[in-house]
Amino acid sequence: MSSINQNTIRTSRMHLRSTTQRQERRRNLPSALARQTRILETRRTNLGNIIRELEDDLRQQRGALDALTIEVDRALRRRDDEREHYEWLRTERDNLRYTLLTNFNQSDLGMEYRELKRRWFEHVYNEDENTPDANYYDNFKARFDQVSALFDELMDTGLAPIIEQKALARERYRLASEHHYSLYQQQQYITGVISDLTRRLEIARIRDRELNQARGKRQRKSKKRVKKITFTKRFLKY
């Protein structure tokens, strides 16, 4: 009898210890779930802040890009205008050179210049034993050089104003081109920043959806566990 009673008591104690352990695990279960929920909510909060910062940055960068695009378009138009003005001046210079040359050739000095030039080339390339004395050609060459200098001075004086305008137009075109290129480089940089922010924002939103789904699953699981614990308590009560 004593052995039977001892076995009965031992079995009862083992059963009670096992039940107590299960109850302790169940009591600890809500605290672990709460801890996991807090971690999940912290992650969602941090991710929400990141998403808002990315959205603000993206909005600012897009505004900057819109304003810069207007400046780029203006700079491009100015560059094109400066280039057209430079090309027009270059055409005007060529036309003026042609006009000055035509007027000079039709003048007495121009006709003398052509004759001296012809005779000089003939002397240089067709010299023979019938050539007059050297003094003749020395005097001839001196007059040819004098008329040539007058022709160069006439051309330089007539073309000087438009050549100066052309140089200024070329400088303005260079500066306008550099300004446009600088703005264009900034535009491309901001475009790259917007592309990177858009990519990061999309990743953050996907992660946020995943965390929301995980939060919903944990809430459903927590409700099921509460029901199981309530059922067990009711069962143990009776």
WOCOR-V780511 format. One line per field, one symbol per residue. ss: DSSP state (~ for helix, > for strand, _ for the rest). burial: b if it has 16 or more other C-alpha atoms within 10 Angstrom, else e. A space follows every 50 residues. Layout:
# WOCOR-V780511
ss = ???
burial = ???
This chain:
# WOCOR-V780511
ss = _~~~~~~~~~~~~~~~~~~~~~~~~~~~~~~~~~~~~~~~~~~~~~~~~~ ~~~~~~~~~~~~~~~~~~~~~~~~~~~~~~~~~~~~~~~~~~~~~~~~~~ ~~~~~~_~~~~~~~~~~~~~~~~~~________~~~~~~~~~~~~~~~~~ ~~~~~~~~~~~~~~~~~~~~~~~~~~~~~~~~~~~~~~~~~~~~~~~~~~ ~~~~~~~~~~~~~~~~~~~~~~~~~~~~~~~~~~~~~_
burial = eeeeeeeeeeeeeeeeeeeeeeeeebeebeeeeeeebeebeeebeebeeb beebeebbeebbeebeebbebbeebbebbeebbebbeebbebbeebbeeb beebbeeeebeebbebbebbeeeeeeeeeeeeeeeeeeebbeebeebbee beeebeebbeebbebbeebbebbeebbebbbebbebbeebeebbeebbee beebeeebeebeeebeebeeebeeeeeeeeeeeeeeee
